[in-house]
């Protein structure tokens, strides 16, 4: 979580494909760990990230993954025409 907050502040745009890829990898790891931890009662009291903050990061995550997918499709279409 510290890396996420330090590198990618909420409200700041993630500029560049490499930065988007790094954000996606980092947030994907957080989502996986969070999914595992939600089965434990102690995790319910976790206050590292508010529900609103989680939703904001998820929005950035979904937008970034969609942007990268569209980029890849455009590159494939262009390369097929050549």
Rosetta blueprint (number, residue, H / E / L):
1 X L
2 X H
3 X H
4 X H
5 X H
6 X H
7 X H
8 X L
9 X L
10 X L
11 X L
12 X L
13 X L
14 X L
15 X L
16 X L
17 X H
18 X H
19 X H
20 X H
21 X H
22 X H
23 X H
24 X H
25 X H
26 X H
27 X H
28 X H
29 X H
30 X H
31 X H
32 X H
33 X H
34 X H
35 X H
36 X H
37 X H
38 X L
39 X L
40 X L
41 X H
42 X H
43 X H
44 X H
45 X H
46 X L
47 X L
48 X L
49 X L
50 X L
51 X H
52 X H
53 X H
54 X H
55 X H
56 X H
57 X H
58 X H
59 X H
60 X H
61 X H
62 X H
63 X H
64 X H
65 X H
66 X H
67 X H
68 X H
69 X H
70 X H
71 X H
72 X H
73 X H
74 X H
75 X H
76 X H
77 X H
78 X H
79 X H
80 X H
81 X H
82 X L
